[in-house]
Amino acid sequence: MRPLPERMPDVDRRQVTRITPDPYVRVDTCDYSLDPRLVGRRVELRISRREVLAVCLETGELACRHVRSFARHRTITALEHARALRELRGGPAEPEVEQRPLQVYDALIPA
């Protein structure tokens, strides 16, 4: 057997696509979210065994970086993409949760 080469060949799949108004891209059977602020721009997808990466061709901005999922029919959405999409579509803001000091609960529960 011959030794492995010093530099392994690039086996990542690559494709160029335009980000649609529904900012997701399908890889195999899973949908991965893209940055909704880049709708209409062309991105280069790089699909490896470990991650899905998309870079905007015009500006070099990162459109997404997700850990690759081999489960079937999943939708993977990054939190920052969901927030940006909600802001762009004018959805309701995230609810504010009251933070109470623990002394309030200590007073209610007898020791």
BELDABEL-V424714 format. One line per field, one symbol per residue. psi: psi as a letter, one per 30 degrees, with the letter a starting at -180 (. if undefined). burial: I if it has 16 or more other ideal C-beta (glycine too) atoms within 10 Angstrom, else O. Layout:
psi->???
burial->???
This chain:
psi->kllllekkljgkkklklkklfjilkkjcgkkkkljffgkflklkkjjafflkkkkkeefgkjeljkkkkglkhljjkkefeeeeeeeefglklkkkkkjkkffeeeffjk.
burial->OOOOOOOOOOOOOOOOOOIOOOIIIOIOOIOIIIIIOIOOIOIOIIIOOOOIIIOIOOOOOOIIOIOIOOOOOOOIIOOOIOOIIOOOOOOOOOOOOOOOOOOOOOOOOOO
